[in-house]
Amino acid sequence: MASPPVLALRDVRLTFGGKPLFEGVTTWVGRGDKTCLVGRNGSGKSTLLKVLAGEVEADGGERFVQPGTRIAVLPQDPIIIGATVSDYVAEGLLPGERDQLYRVDAVLDAVKLDGSRDPVALSGGEGRRAALARALVGNPDALLLDEPTNHLDLPSILWLEEWLRAYSGALVTISHDRRFLENVSQQTLWLERGVVRRAEFGFGGFAAWQEEAAAAEEAELDRMNTRLKQEMHWLARGVTARRKRNMGRLRALQTLRKDRGQQLSGWRDANRQAKLAAESGDVSGRLVIEAEGVAKAFGDKIIVEGFSTRILRGDRVGLIGPNGAGKTTLLRMLIGEIDPDAGTVRLGTNLEAAVFDQRRAALDPELSVWDTLTDGRGDNVWVRGRPQHVVGYMKDFLFSEAQARTPVRALSGGERNRLLLAKLLAKTSNLLILDEPTNDLDMDTLDLLEEMLADYDGTLLVVSHDRDFLDRLVTSVIAVEGDGVAEEYVGGYTDYLAQRSQPVEEIKAAPVAKQAPVRVKDTVRLSYKEQRELDGLPARIDGLGTEIARLEADLGDPGLYSRDPARFQKFAARADAARVELAEAEERWLELEARREESGR
C-alpha cells in the first residue's frame, strides 16, 4: 500500500433484487491515488462508488473513512437545486469558504456555465457540468466521479485532466472515455462478477491485465470437465477473431487515411473549378458532399467562414470543437438541412441518410424495446434489407431477452443510446450521421459500435469529443475552432494535434505521408531481417488461427475425452500454446507495422 487509506472497504457484501451484487469486497484508496474503477456494463460500478461514498449501506462488512476526510461525489444522475447555478456550486465549499466566490466563478468558467442561470432551466448535460463544478470547487480530500466527461467538450475534458493530475487527494473515477482514463489514472480497480481486484497501474495496462486473467482462467477451466471447456471456447474464438479483425481494420484505416490525404492535398492545390467539373462526370456516384467557400453567421457570431471540403463515398469524417463553436451547424449545412449564407453545398445522388440524434427524439418512451425495433410489426427486424429475429438482434446490442418487453422510459441513458443505435443501424443507408453517439455508452457498447462502424461500407460523419473513438475510426477531422475558423486534417484526433502544432502553410504543403504523428526518437527503418519477419507474419497468423480452429473442433467432440483422455489433453495443451503464439505473433506484427509506418516506408 503506497499511502494510508483515505477510504477503505473490508469484506463488503451487498445483494440487489435478491441476488448478490458484491461478495467479500476488500479494497482501499490512499491519498494521492488516482484510481479508475472499471468493469462490464451492469457489474455494479456505480453502486460500489455509492458504497465508498457512504450513500448506500452494505449488507455486511466494514467501511473505513479516515477521520476528518471530506468527500465530494459526482453522481451519474445529479439533482440540481438552488436559486442560481452559482448558489448550487457554492454549496461545494465549506461554510468558512463561502466568501471565496472567485473559486466558484473559476470552475464555472472552466465548465462553460453561466452562474446566474436558474438550475431548473439547465439541460441534462448542463446539469452534469454544474454537478462536476460543485464537486471540484471545494478541493475535497476524496473525489468520487461517475462519468465526469459526459457532455463535456474537448477543451473542458483537457482542462479536467490537468486539474485531476494536479489534485493531491484520493480520486476514484468511472468513465467510458479510454483516453481520459489513460491520462489520469495511476491505479485500477477491476470489478468482475462481484469481486474487486486492485492493480498499481493505470488504465493503460488494463487490457493486458484482462487478457492475462482470461488466459489464466481458461487454463484453469482446461482442467475441468469438457462441457465447461466448450463453453469457454466460444469466448476465446471471439477474442481471437476480434483481434484479427482489428488488425485488418488497422490496415484498412491506414489505407483510407492515405487516400483521404491524397484526395485533400490534390484538391486544395489544383485548379478547383476545372477539377470539379472533370470529376463530376468521371466519378458519378462517388461524390457525397461538396462544399465550396461556405460561410454562416447568426447575428454577430460567425460560425464558419470560407470553408471548403469534398467528401467521397467511404470517407469517415469527424467533427470536433468546443461546445457552441458551431459543429452541429456546420454538419447541418453539409447535409443540406440549412443553407449557408455564402458559398455552395452540393450533395451527391442517391443518398440514403440515417441520423443519430443525441436527444433521442426518435424513441417513444411508452413503446417496448421489441416494438421499437420492429415498429410494432411481427417478431423480425429488417436489418439492411434482411430479416433477423428481434431477440437475436437485441442480443447483438447487449440487451437480454428479458428486456424485450421493457418500456423505453425504464431504460438507462446508455441503454436508450444503444437502442437508438440498434434502430439506426438496421436501416439501409449509405450516409450515416452521428451527433455525439458515445455519450452515456459503456466501454462494451463502444467496442460494439466501433466494430459495426468499421464494417460500415457507406460514408460516415460523426460529431464526437471521444478522442480514442475518433483515432480508431475516422479518416479525417474537421476542427471547428470558433470565430469562423474551420479546417480539415488528415487522420484522427492525435494526427490533428500533431498537424495543428505546425504552421498552417507547412501543413498544406507537407506530403501526406509525413502528416501522421512521427516520433523523432527511435524512428529507425526496419532491418532486412525484420522486414522479412513482417512479410511472413500474416501467413503465420492465419496458419495459427486455422490450427486453433481445427483443435477446437476436435475438442468440441463430446466423446473425445472418454475415448482418449491423453489425446484430449494433448490437443488442449497444443491449443493453449497456439493461442499464446498467436497473441505474440499479432503483437509482433503490430510492433513492426507501427515502426514501418513511423519510418515512412
C-alpha positions in Angstrom: 0.0 0.0 0.0 1.7 3.2 -1.2 -0.1 5.5 1.3 -2.5 5.2 4.3 -6.1 4.6 3.1 -8.5 7.6 3.0 -11.4 5.3 2.1 -11.4 1.5 2.5 -13.9 -1.4 2.3 -13.4 -4.7 4.1 -15.4 -7.9 3.3 -18.3 -5.8 2.0 -21.3 -7.7 0.6 -24.4 -6.4 -1.0 -27.5 -8.0 -2.5 -29.7 -6.4 -5.1 -33.0 -7.8 -6.2 -32.4 -10.9 -4.1 -29.1 -11.7 -5.9 -25.6 -11.0 -4.6 -24.0 -8.0 -6.3 -20.8 -7.9 -4.2 -19.3 -10.6 -2.1 -16.2 -10.1 0.2 -15.1 -6.9 -1.5 -11.9 -5.5 0.1 -10.2 -2.5 -1.3 -8.8 0.9 -0.5 -7.9 4.3 -1.9 -5.0 6.3 -0.5 -4.2 10.0 -0.5 -2.7 10.9 -3.9 -4.1 7.7 -5.6 -5.8 8.4 -8.9 -7.9 5.3 -9.3 -10.2 4.2 -12.1 -13.0 1.8 -11.5 -13.7 -0.5 -14.4 -16.0 -3.4 -15.2 -18.6 -4.7 -17.5 -21.9 -2.9 -18.0 -24.2 -3.8 -15.2 -21.4 -5.1 -12.9 -22.3 -2.6 -10.2 -19.6 0.1 -10.6 -21.9 3.0 -9.8 -23.3 1.1 -6.8 -19.8 0.4 -5.5 -18.9 4.1 -5.8 -22.0 4.9 -3.7 -20.9 2.4 -1.1 -17.5 4.1 -1.0 -19.3 7.5 -0.6 -21.5 6.2 2.2 -24.7 6.8 0.1 -25.5 3.1 0.0 -25.2 0.9 3.1 -23.8 -2.6 2.5 -25.4 -5.7 3.9 -22.2 -6.7 5.6 -18.6 -5.8 6.1 -16.9 -2.5 7.1 -16.4 0.9 5.5 -13.5 3.0 6.8 -13.1 6.7 6.4 -10.0 8.5 7.7 -11.2 11.0 10.4 -11.7 14.5 9.0 -11.9 13.3 5.4 -14.1 15.5 3.2 -15.7 13.6 0.3 -17.2 15.1 -2.8 -19.3 13.0 -5.3 -20.3 13.5 -8.9 -23.3 11.1 -9.3 -24.4 9.7 -12.7 -27.8 11.5 -12.4 -27.3 14.7 -10.3 -30.3 16.6 -8.9 -29.6 20.4 -9.3 -31.4 22.6 -6.7 -30.6 26.2 -5.9 -31.6 29.8 -6.6 -28.9 30.1 -9.2 -26.2 27.8 -10.7 -23.6 29.8 -8.7 -25.5 29.1 -5.4 -25.7 25.4 -6.2 -22.0 25.2 -7.0 -21.1 27.2 -3.9 -22.7 24.5 -1.7 -19.5 22.5 -2.5 -17.5 25.0 -0.4 -17.0 24.6 3.4 -19.1 27.1 5.5 -15.9 29.1 6.2 -15.1 29.3 2.5 -18.5 30.7 1.2 -17.0 34.1 0.7 -14.4 32.8 -1.8 -16.8 33.1 -4.8 -13.9 33.6 -7.1 -13.4 29.8 -6.9 -17.0 29.3 -8.0 -16.5 31.7 -10.9 -13.3 30.0 -12.0 -14.7 26.5 -12.0 -17.9 27.6 -13.8 -15.8 29.3 -16.4 -13.9 26.1 -16.9 -17.1 24.0 -17.5 -18.6 26.9 -19.6 -21.7 27.7 -17.5 -23.3 31.0 -16.6 -23.6 31.1 -12.8 -26.6 33.5 -12.9 -28.9 30.9 -14.7 -31.8 29.1 -13.0 -30.8 25.5 -12.4 -34.3 24.4 -13.4 -33.6 25.7 -17.0 -30.4 23.6 -17.4 -30.3 20.8 -19.9 -29.2 17.3 -18.8 -25.7 17.9 -20.0 -25.5 21.3 -18.4 -26.8 19.9 -15.1 -23.9 17.3 -15.1 -21.4 20.1 -15.7 -22.9 22.1 -12.8 -22.6 19.0 -10.6 -19.0 18.5 -11.7 -18.2 22.1 -10.8 -19.8 21.6 -7.3 -17.7 18.5 -6.7 -14.4 20.2 -7.7 -14.9 23.7 -6.2 -14.1 22.7 -2.6 -10.9 20.8 -3.4 -12.1 17.8 -1.2 -9.8 15.1 0.4 -11.6 12.4 -1.7 -13.3 12.8 -5.0 -15.6 10.1 -6.4 -16.6 10.8 -10.1 -19.2 8.8 -12.1 -18.8 9.5 -15.8 -17.3 13.0 -15.4 -16.6 13.6 -19.2 -20.2 13.0 -20.3 -21.4 16.1 -22.2 -18.1 17.9 -21.8 -16.4 19.2 -25.0 -12.7 18.5 -25.7 -11.3 21.7 -24.2 -13.3 21.1 -21.0 -12.1 17.4 -20.9 -8.5 18.6 -21.3 -8.9 21.1 -18.5 -10.4 18.4 -16.3 -7.5 16.1 -17.0 -5.0 18.8 -15.9 -7.0 19.6 -12.8 -7.1 16.0 -11.7 -3.4 15.4 -12.5 -2.6 18.2 -10.1 -5.2 17.1 -7.5 -3.5 15.8 -4.3 -6.4 14.0 -2.7 -7.8 10.5 -3.3 -9.6 10.0 -6.6 -11.9 7.2 -7.9 -13.5 7.7 -11.3 -15.7 5.7 -13.6 -15.6 6.6 -17.2 -16.2 5.2 -20.7 -13.5 7.6 -22.1 -10.4 5.4 -22.5 -8.1 8.3 -23.3 -9.3 10.2 -20.2 -8.6 7.2 -18.0 -5.2 6.6 -19.6 -4.2 10.2 -19.0 -5.5 10.4 -15.4 -5.4 7.1 -13.6 -2.4 5.5 -11.8 -4.3 2.6 -10.1 -7.0 0.3 -11.4 -9.9 -1.3 -9.5 -11.5 -4.0 -11.6 -15.0 -5.1 -10.6 -15.8 -8.5 -12.2 -18.5 -10.9 -11.0 -18.8 -9.3 -7.6 -15.1 -9.3 -6.9 -12.8 -6.3 -6.9 -9.1 -6.6 -7.9 -6.6 -3.8 -7.5 -3.6 -3.1 -9.6 -0.9 -0.5 -9.1 -1.0 0.7 -12.7 -3.5 2.9 -14.6 -6.0 2.0 -17.3 -3.3 1.9 -19.9 -2.3 -1.6 -18.5 -5.9 -2.9 -18.1 -6.3 -4.6 -21.5 -3.2 -6.7 -21.0 -4.2 -7.5 -17.4 -7.6 -8.5 -18.6 -6.2 -10.8 -21.2 -3.8 -12.4 -18.7 -6.7 -13.0 -16.3 -8.8 -14.5 -19.0 -5.9 -16.8 -20.1 -5.3 -17.9 -16.5 -9.0 -18.6 -16.0 -9.2 -20.6 -19.3 -6.1 -22.6 -18.3 -7.9 -23.5 -15.0 -11.0 -24.4 -16.9 -9.0 -26.7 -19.1 -8.5 -28.9 -16.1 -12.3 -29.2 -15.6 -14.9 -31.1 -17.5 -15.5 -31.0 -21.2 -18.7 -29.0 -21.1 -17.1 -26.1 -19.2 -14.3 -26.1 -21.7 -16.7 -26.0 -24.6 -18.5 -23.0 -23.1 -15.2 -21.2 -22.7 -14.1 -21.8 -26.3 -16.6 -19.5 -27.9 -15.2 -16.6 -25.9 -11.6 -17.5 -26.9 -12.7 -17.7 -30.5 -14.5 -14.3 -30.3 -11.5 -12.6 -28.7 -9.1 -14.0 -31.3 -11.4 -13.2 -34.2 -11.9 -9.7 -32.9 -8.1 -9.2 -32.6 -7.7 -10.4 -36.2 -10.5 -8.2 -37.5 -8.9 -5.2 -35.7 -5.6 -5.9 -37.4 -7.3 -5.9 -40.7 -9.2 -2.8 -39.8 -6.0 -1.1 -38.8 -4.5 -1.8 -42.2 -7.7 -0.6 -43.9 -7.9 2.6 -41.9 -4.3 3.4 -42.7 -5.0 3.0 -46.4 -8.2 5.1 -46.1 -6.3 7.9 -44.4 -3.6 7.8 -47.0 -6.3 8.0 -49.8 -8.1 10.8 -47.9 -4.9 12.8 -47.6 -4.0 12.5 -51.2 -7.5 13.5 -52.1 -7.5 16.6 -49.9 -4.0 17.6 -50.9 -4.7 17.3 -54.6 -8.0 19.1 -54.4 -6.6 22.0 -52.4 -3.6 22.5 -54.7 -5.2 22.0 -58.1 -7.5 24.3 -60.1 -10.7 23.5 -58.3 -13.2 24.6 -60.9 -11.7 22.5 -63.7 -11.0 19.5 -61.4 -14.5 19.5 -60.0 -16.1 19.7 -63.5 -14.0 16.8 -64.7 -14.6 14.6 -61.7 -18.3 15.4 -61.6 -18.7 13.2 -64.7 -15.9 10.7 -64.2 -16.8 9.6 -60.7 -20.6 9.6 -60.9 -22.0 8.2 -57.6 -18.8 8.6 -55.7 -19.3 12.3 -54.7 -21.3 12.5 -51.4 -20.8 16.2 -50.3 -19.0 19.1 -51.8 -18.8 22.4 -50.0 -17.1 25.4 -51.6 -16.4 28.7 -49.7 -19.2 28.1 -47.2 -20.0 30.8 -44.6 -22.6 31.1 -41.9 -23.3 33.6 -39.1 -26.0 34.2 -36.6 -26.1 37.9 -35.9 -22.6 39.0 -34.9 -21.5 35.4 -34.2 -19.5 33.9 -37.1 -19.9 30.1 -37.2 -17.8 29.3 -40.3 -16.2 31.4 -43.0 -14.7 30.3 -46.3 -14.8 26.6 -45.5 -14.4 24.0 -48.3 -14.3 20.3 -48.4 -15.2 17.4 -50.6 -16.3 14.1 -49.1 -16.4 10.9 -51.3 -18.1 7.6 -50.8 -16.5 5.6 -48.0 -14.9 8.6 -46.2 -15.2 8.8 -42.4 -15.1 12.4 -41.2 -15.1 13.5 -37.6 -16.2 17.0 -36.4 -14.6 18.4 -33.3 -14.5 21.7 -31.4 -15.7 23.4 -28.3 -19.4 23.4 -27.3 -21.1 26.3 -29.1 -18.4 26.7 -31.8 -20.8 25.5 -34.5 -20.1 21.8 -35.1 -23.7 20.9 -35.4 -24.5 23.9 -37.6 -21.7 23.0 -40.0 -22.9 19.4 -40.0 -26.4 20.5 -40.9 -25.1 22.7 -43.7 -23.1 19.8 -45.1 -26.1 17.5 -45.2 -28.4 20.2 -46.7 -30.6 20.8 -43.7 -29.8 24.5 -43.6 -28.5 26.8 -46.2 -25.1 28.7 -46.0 -25.1 32.5 -46.1 -22.4 32.3 -48.8 -20.8 29.6 -50.8 -22.3 26.4 -52.1 -23.0 22.9 -50.9 -23.7 20.1 -53.4 -25.0 16.7 -52.4 -24.3 13.5 -54.4 -27.0 11.5 -56.0 -29.0 8.5 -54.5 -28.1 9.4 -50.9 -29.9 7.5 -48.2 -29.1 9.2 -44.9 -29.6 7.8 -41.3 -29.2 10.3 -38.5 -28.3 9.6 -34.8 -29.8 12.5 -32.7 -28.2 12.7 -29.2 -31.6 14.0 -27.9 -33.1 10.5 -28.8 -36.2 12.2 -30.3 -36.8 9.1 -32.4 -37.6 7.0 -29.4 -41.2 6.7 -28.0 -40.8 6.3 -24.2 -44.0 4.2 -24.0 -43.1 1.6 -26.6 -41.2 -1.6 -25.6 -37.8 -2.4 -26.8 -39.4 -5.1 -29.0 -41.9 -2.7 -30.6 -39.3 0.0 -31.1 -37.1 -2.3 -33.2 -39.9 -4.0 -35.1 -42.1 -0.8 -35.5 -44.8 -2.9 -33.9 -44.9 -5.4 -36.7 -44.2 -9.1 -36.1 -41.1 -10.5 -34.5 -38.4 -9.7 -37.1 -36.2 -6.7 -37.5 -35.3 -5.8 -41.1 -31.5 -5.3 -40.9 -30.4 -3.5 -44.0 -32.9 -5.4 -46.1 -32.6 -8.8 -44.4 -35.0 -10.2 -41.7 -33.5 -11.1 -38.3 -35.4 -12.2 -35.2 -35.8 -9.3 -32.8 -34.4 -11.2 -29.8 -31.2 -12.1 -31.7 -30.8 -8.6 -32.9 -31.3 -7.3 -29.3 -28.5 -9.5 -28.1 -26.2 -8.1 -30.7 -26.6 -4.8 -28.9 -26.1 -6.3 -25.4 -29.8 -6.4 -24.4 -31.1 -9.6 -22.6 -34.2 -11.4 -23.8 -35.9 -10.4 -20.5 -35.7 -6.7 -21.6 -37.7 -7.3 -24.8 -41.0 -6.0 -23.3 -39.3 -3.3 -21.2 -40.7 0.2 -22.0 -38.1 2.7 -23.3 -38.8 5.0 -20.4 -37.5 2.3 -17.9 -34.1 2.1 -19.7 -31.0 3.8 -18.6 -29.4 6.6 -20.7 -26.8 4.2 -22.0 -29.4 1.6 -22.9 -31.5 4.2 -24.7 -28.5 5.2 -26.8 -27.9 1.5 -27.5 -31.5 1.1 -28.6 -31.3 4.1 -30.8 -28.1 2.8 -32.4 -29.7 -0.6 -33.0 -32.7 1.0 -34.7 -30.5 3.4 -36.7 -28.0 0.7 -37.9 -30.8 -1.6 -39.0 -31.8 0.9 -41.7 -30.5 0.7 -45.2 -28.3 3.8 -45.7 -25.2 4.9 -47.4 -24.7 8.1 -45.3 -24.5 7.8 -41.5 -24.6 10.9 -39.4 -23.8 10.6 -35.7 -24.1 13.5 -33.3 -22.3 12.7 -30.1 -23.0 8.9 -30.2 -20.7 8.0 -27.3 -22.4 9.9 -24.5 -23.7 7.5 -21.8 -22.2 4.5 -23.6 -20.2 2.0 -21.6 -17.0 0.5 -23.0 -18.6 -2.7 -24.1 -21.1 -0.8 -26.2 -18.3 1.5 -27.5 -16.4 -1.6 -28.7 -19.5 -2.9 -30.4 -20.2 0.5 -32.0 -16.6 0.8 -33.3 -16.8 -2.7 -34.8 -20.1 -2.0 -36.6 -18.9 1.3 -37.9 -15.6 -0.2 -39.0 -17.6 -2.6 -41.1 -20.0 0.0 -42.5 -19.5 0.4 -46.2 -21.1 3.8 -46.6 -19.9 7.3 -45.7 -19.7 8.5 -42.1 -20.0 11.9 -40.5 -19.6 11.9 -36.7 -19.5 14.7 -34.1 -17.7 13.5 -31.0 -15.5 14.5 -28.1 -14.1 11.0 -27.6 -10.5 11.1 -28.7 -9.9 7.4 -28.7 -13.1 6.8 -30.6 -12.0 9.3 -33.3 -8.5 7.8 -33.5 -9.9 4.3 -34.1 -12.5 5.3 -36.7 -12.1 8.4 -38.8 -10.0 9.1 -41.9 -10.1 12.9 -41.4 -11.1 15.5 -38.8 -12.8 18.8 -39.4 -11.9 21.1 -36.4 -14.4 23.9 -35.8 -12.3 26.2 -33.6 -14.7 29.2 -33.3 -14.7 32.7 -34.7 -15.3 31.3 -38.2 -12.3 29.1 -38.2 -12.7 25.5 -39.5 -10.0 23.3 -41.0 -9.8 19.7 -42.1 -6.9 17.5 -41.1 -6.0 14.0 -42.3 -6.2 11.2 -39.8 -7.7 11.0 -36.3 -7.6 13.3 -33.2 -3.9 12.5 -32.5 -3.0 13.3 -36.1 -4.9 16.6 -35.8 -2.9 17.6 -32.7 0.4 16.8 -34.5 -0.6 18.8 -37.6 -2.1 21.7 -35.7 1.2 22.4 -33.9 2.7 23.2 -37.3 2.1 26.5 -39.2 -1.0 26.1 -41.5 1.2 26.7 -44.6 3.5 23.9 -43.6 0.6 21.5 -43.1 -0.8 22.2 -46.5 2.5 21.9 -48.3 3.7 18.8 -46.5 3.5 15.4 -48.2 0.6 13.4 -47.0 2.9 10.5 -45.8 4.5 12.9 -43.3 1.3 14.3 -41.9 0.8 11.5 -39.4 2.4 11.9 -36.0 6.0 10.7 -36.1 8.3 10.2 -33.1 11.6 12.0 -33.6 13.4 9.5 -31.4 13.7 5.8 -32.2 12.5 6.3 -35.8 14.6 3.6 -37.3 14.0 1.7 -40.5 13.3 -2.0 -40.3 16.3 -4.2 -40.9 16.2 -6.7 -43.8 15.6 -9.5 -41.3 12.8 -7.6 -39.6 11.2 -6.7 -42.9 11.3 -10.4 -43.9 9.7 -11.2 -40.5 7.0 -8.7 -41.0 6.2 -10.0 -44.5 5.9 -13.6 -43.1 3.7 -12.8 -40.1 0.3 -12.5 -41.8 0.7 -16.1 -43.1 1.8 -17.3 -39.7 -1.1 -15.6 -38.0 -3.5 -17.2 -40.5 -1.9 -20.6 -40.0 -2.2 -20.4 -36.2 -5.8 -19.3 -36.5 -6.6 -22.3 -38.7 -4.8 -24.7 -36.4 -6.6 -23.3 -33.3 -10.0 -23.7 -35.1 -9.2 -27.3 -36.0 -8.1 -28.1 -32.5 -11.2 -26.5 -31.0 -13.4 -28.5 -33.4 -11.7 -31.7 -32.2 -12.0 -30.7 -28.6 -15.7 -29.9 -29.2 -16.3 -33.7 -29.8 -18.2 -34.7 -26.6 -16.8 -38.2 -26.8 -13.1 -37.4 -27.3 -12.2 -37.2 -23.6 -13.9 -40.5 -22.7 -12.4 -42.3 -25.8 -8.9 -41.0 -25.5 -8.1 -38.8 -22.5 -4.4 -38.5 -23.4 -5.2 -37.2 -26.9 -7.7 -34.8 -25.4 -5.0 -33.4 -23.1 -2.5 -33.2 -26.0 -5.0 -31.2 -28.1 -5.9 -28.9 -25.2 -2.2 -28.2 -24.4 -1.4 -27.5 -28.1 -4.4 -25.2 -28.4 -3.3 -23.2 -25.4 0.2 -23.0 -26.8 -1.1 -21.9 -30.2 -3.2 -19.2 -28.6 -0.1 -17.8 -26.9 1.9 -18.0 -30.1 -0.9 -16.3 -32.0 -1.1 -13.4 -29.4 2.7 -13.0 -29.6 2.6 -13.0 -33.4 -0.1 -10.4 -33.5 1.7 -8.2 -31.0 4.9 -8.5 -33.0 3.1 -7.7 -36.3 1.6 -4.5 -34.7 5.0 -3.5 -33.3 6.8 -4.0 -36.7 4.0 -2.4 -38.7 4.0 0.7 -36.4 7.7 1.0 -36.8 7.4 0.6 -40.6 4.8 3.4 -40.6 6.9 5.6 -38.4 10.0 5.2 -40.7 7.9 6.3 -43.7 8.5 3.2 -45.7 
